[in-house]
């Protein structure tokens, strides 16, 4: 806000306006909204201090203490402003009170689907506040390029042809106090061009990459790159068969309390095993309830020795794993049951204290129970380069990663996935993380085209 006012005053001075006229313009043309009354007071004080540098005093600032997402409070300002600038709050909707979540999803079109974020509603607010020739500039997370929750926003911006410029900071941290991957988006209501000027942060400078043709963008994800790169990405996706058509991609075991279920090097003696918690406590459990498990996020190759075991309180019923009933667990695995009782308070705190619908000692999620066994290709959620590892030890389950199940030759498929084409593809379609790491989530690899598909 201070930079905006400073620029506004300097433009007025350049036009040789006197201080009285500048004061009137500030009072009638500069507006600000914030829900925090202390932020309002601080903002007004800072603006007054800035104005005084130019000999302008006692401005009646229109910095208003209102909830910007309260439709009843802001609706009168719709189609009002020439410029809207801001750094909207970043709050995932699941971290809000239930009534606020419901209100945002009902009143703001862009937030109707998925696990949305409040900053997405602010995009809609900003566009509504602009007049027919207005311009918006926001710095927000760059997650809206690809997340499911931002599909409606992406579709709207593409169809209306409103985005003039994007500056993507990639994995560079703009804000020192928060790990956020940011972008500056400039929306121009009169733009209506079939292109976006795209810039990236590179080597401590903002570099122009090129024009992005909107015909290469779709609501599923925005891949931001020059036209030649986008053409190559399309060629990769259109060739052969998409990975999702020939294989299944699964996540691993999710306990929501790995330190209480997964242990390195338990001391196994006969039919018992001694497990050790991080705080030094030791317990005895039955060896029969332990299963070998791979931590995929730290796995480098298929030849690595594995030393992790997981307490697995499930049994197979009609070909599927189901929780062992408490009385049966107590009878068949008394040592393990006593261990669970000792950890009960900690287990009940999982998932923000929500009751586990299966059993208090069950894993936090049921995913991975049936699909994580057998021969598979394992890969980490985050990696600087493709590292798809063939794992042939069928008795192992896994966590902290993904697996690919494929009926054909796993080694042949792994070679396709560990290719230069995959590295190129992920560089552009995926999300950036610190130190050059990229996301290898299912949504980013499932459309990769597999050449010369073999059964």
N, C-alpha and C positions, 0 to 999 in steps of 0.2 A: 504493500500500500504506500509506503514512504517513497519508494522509487517512482511509483505512478504519479504521486503528487509533485515530487521534485521535477519530473519531466513536464508535467502540466504547467507548473509555474514558469519554468524556463522557456517553454513555448510561448506563454503569454508575454513574458518579458521581451522575447525576440520580436514579438508583434507590437512592442512598445505600448502595452496596456499599463495603466497606472495601478497602484496598489489597491485602490478602492474597487476598480473593475475586477481585478484578479480575485479579491476577497469574495465578491459576489458570485463569480464563476465557480470558485471552490465550494461555496455554500449550496449552489444549485446544480452542480454537475458531478460532484464526487460523492458516492454512496458506499457504505460498507455494512455488511451484516455479520453478526457473530452471536452465538448462543451464550458465550461466557461474558458476564458483566465486567469481570476484571480485565479481560482482553480488550473490551470496549474502552475502558478508562485508560489503559496503557496505550492503545492505538491513538486516541484523541490527544494524549499528552505528547506522544512522539510526533504527531502531525503538526501540532501547535509549535513545537520546538523547531521543526523543519521550516514552517512558514515564516517564523520570525527571522530566520537567516536571510530572508528576502525582504524584510521590512513589512511583513503582513501580520497583523495582530487580531486576536479575539474572533477567530473564525468560528461560526456556528456549524460544526462538522455534522454531517448526516451519517454518522456511524451508529447504526441501530442495533439494539440488543434484542434480536429475534432469532428464532430457529429458522434457518434458511430453508429447511425441508418441510416446514409447516405451510401447506398450500394456502390456507386461509390468510396467512400473514404476508406472503410474498406475491400472491396472484396479481395484486394491483400494480406490480412493477413489471409484469410480463410485457414484452415488446417495447421496452422503455429505453434500454441502454445502447449506446454506440459501442462501448467496450466493456467486456467482463474479463477480469483477470483473477487468478486465485490459485491456492494450493489446498484443495479440498481435503477434509479429514479422511484417513484410511482406516475404516472400521469394518471388519467382516460382520455380516448380518447376524451370524450365530452368536456373536459376542454382545448383542443388544438385548434389551428387555423384550419379552414376547409381544407386548402391545406395540412397541415401536417398530419391531420387525414387520408385523402385520400391516401397520399403517404405511410404511415405506413401500412394501410390495403392492399395496392396493393403489396408492396415489401416484407412483412413479413407474411409467411404462417400461423403462429400461431395466427395472429391477424385478420384473415378474418371474424370471426363471433362475434356477440354480442358487448356489451359495454366493449371493451377490455381495458387493461391497458398497459402502455409503458413497464413495467417490463417484461411482457410476451414476447414482441419482443426481449428483452435482453436475455431471455433464448435461443431463436433461434440463436441470434448473437453469444452467448457464445459457443454453440454446433458447429456452423460453424467455429469458430476460432480454435477449438481444432484439433490437429492432431489425427491420428488413435489410439493412446494410451493415449490421453490427459485426464485430470481430471479438472472438473469445480466445484467451490464452491461458491454458492450465498446465501446471506441472503435477503429474499424477503417477502412480505405478504404471509400468508398461505392460502389466498383466492383461489389460483389456484387449491387447492385440490377439490373444489366443484363448482365453478362458471361456468355458461354456457359459458362465454367468453373464458375459458381455456380448453374447450373440446378437441381442436385439439392438444394442448400441452400435455394434459394427455394421449391422444391416442398415440401420437408419443413416449412419454417416456415409456409407457407400452409395445408397440409393439417392440421397439428397445431394451428393457431391459437395460436401461442406468443408472437408479437411483440406487446407491449403498447404500446411507444413507440419512435419513431425521431426523432432530432434530426439533420438533414442540414446540414452546414456548407457545402454547395455548393462554390464555388471558394475559400472563405476558408481560409487556411493556418493550421491549428491548431498545427503543429509548425514551429518556425523553421528547423530544420536539414534539413528534407526537403520536397520538393514532393509533398504527398499530399492528396488530396481525401477528407475524413473524415466519418464519421457515428458517432453513439452509438446503439447498439441495446440496448433493454431487453427481455429475454425472461423471461416468467413462466410456469412450468410449470402453474399453475392458472388462467391467463387464459382460454383457450378461447372467446374472443369473436370475432365475425365482423368485427372492426374493429381498426385501429391508430391511436393518437393520433400525429399527425404535426406536427413542429416544424421550422422552418428558421432558419438564421442569417441575419439581415437587419439591415443598418445597425448593426452592433456589438451586436446583441442577439438573443436567441432568441425567436422569435415563433411562437405557435400557429397552425397553418394550418387544421387540422380533422381530422375522422375519415376514414380511408380504409376503404372497404368492400372486404373481401377478395375479393369476387366480381369486382372490376375488376383484380385482380392475377393473373398467370399465370406459369408457369415460364420463359417466353421472356424476359420483362423485367418489372420492377416500375416502373410509372410512379407516382410519389408526388405526389399533389395532392389537392385537395378533390374531393368527389363530382361537383359540377357541371362542373369542368374535365375529369374523367375521362369524363363523358358526352359532352362535345364532342369529345374525342379519339377516342372510339369512333365517333361520327358521321362524323368525317373518314375514318377507316379503312374504314368500312362503305359509304361512298358510291362510286358509279362503279366504277372498276377500280383495284386496287393498282398502283403504279408498276412493281413487279417482274413483273407480268403482261403489260405492254405494251412494256417496254424492258429492255435489258441494261445492267447497271452493272459497269464494269471499273476496275481500278487501272492505273496507268501503268507505265512502265519502272522497274525497280529494279536498279541496278548494284551497290549496297553500296560504291561508291567514286565518287560523283558528281564529285569534284574531279579524278579521273583520266580521266573520259570526257566530261564536259560542259564547254563553254567559251563564254565571252562574246566576241563580236566577233573571231573568228579572222581573221587577215589572209590573204585569199584572192587568190592570184596564179596565174592560169592553172589548171592541174590540181593545184596544191599549195596547202596552207594552213599558216600558222604558228599554233601554239597556245601559250598561255602558262600555266604552272602558278602556283599561289598563291605559291610560293617564288621566283618570278622566272625559273625555267628555261623555255626555249623549245625547241620541237621542230617538225619538219615532218611533216605527214601528207598523205595523198592526199585531195583534195577529194571524190572519188567515194565515200569511205567515211563521209563526214559526212552527217547528216540534221538538218533543223531540228527543234527541240524547244521545247516550252512548259513553263515552271515554273508549274504551276497555283496553287500556294500563294501566289504574289505577283501573280497575274493579276487585274486589276480590270475590264477590259472587252475586248470582241472587237476594238476598234480599236487596241489597243496594238501598237507596233512590237516585233518579237521579234528578239533578237540572240544566242540561244543555239543551239549546235550540239552534237550528240553523235556520238562515234565509234561506229559501228554495225557490228561485225564479223560480220554475218549476211548470208545470201543466201536468196532464195526457192527452195524446192524443193517441187513439187506444191502450190503455193498457200500454203505456210507457211514462216516464217522458220526457218532452221537455221544453226548456227554454221559459219563458213568454216573448213575444216580448216587446221591450222597450216601445212602445206607450201604450200597454195594461198594462204593469207594472206601468207606470206613472198614468194611469187612475184608475186602481183598487187598487193600493197600493201607494198612493202619498207620505205618510210619509217615507215608505221604499225607494221609488225612490229618495227622497231628501237626505236620508242618503247615498245611493250609490253614488250620485253625490258628496257629501262631501268627500267620500273616493275614488273617481275615480283615482286620481293620484297614490295613494298607490296600488290600484287594478291593474293598468296598469304596475306596476313594477314587478308583479309576473312573475315567469318563465323567469327570466333574461330579462324582457321587451318584450318577444315575444307576438305577437298579439293573443288574445284568439279567435279561429275560431268560437266560438259559440256566445259569446257576452262579452263585457268588464266586466259585472257584474256576468257572469256565474262562476261556480266553475272552478278551474284550470284544473281538469280532470273530465271526464264523468263517470268514474268507480264508482260503488256503487249506482248509481241513482235508478236502478230498482231492484237490488238483495239484498239490505241491509234491507228490511222491512220484517215483518212477524216473525214467530217463527224460532228460530235458536240457534246454539251453538256459543258462542263468545269466542275468545281467543286472548291473547296478542301476538305481534310479538316477544317479548323477555320475558323470564321467567326462573327462576331457576328450576322450576318443572312444570309438566303438570298442567294446570288450565283451563279446558274446561268448560264453564259455560252455562247452559241451560237458554235461555232468551225467555220467552213466551209472552212478551208484544209486540204485533204485530205492534203497531203504532210507535214504536221506530226505528230510523235508528241508524247508529253507525259510528265511525271513530277511527283512530289510532289502527287498529287491523284487525282481520279476522273474518269471520263467516263460519259456515258449515250449509248447507241446506240439510235436510234428510227427506225422506217421511215416515220413520218409527218412532220408539219410540226414541225421542231425549235423554231421560234420560238413556236408555239402551246404546246408542252409547257413551254418555258422560262417562259412567262408563268404557267402553272399552278404551277410550282415556285418562282417568285419572288413568291409571294403572301403575304398576311397570314396565311392559314391555315397555310402552311408554317412561317412564323416562330413562330406560336402552337404548332404541333405539335412542332417541334424543341425549343422551350423546355422542354417537359415530358418528351418521350420520350428525349432525348439526354443525353449526359454534359456536365458543366460543366467549364470550364477558366478560367484566370485572365483578368481583364479582360473578363469577359462573353462569352468565346468559347464556342461550342458545337461538338460533333462532328457532322459530316455524313457519317459512315461509312455504308456500304451498309446495315448492319443497322438504322440509325435512319431511313432515308428510304424503304426498299423497300416498306413497307406504307402509305405515304401514298396516299390515295384521289384518283384523277384524275377530275374531273367531266367530263361531256359528251365522253367519249372519241371521238376522230375518227381515222380511218385515212387 
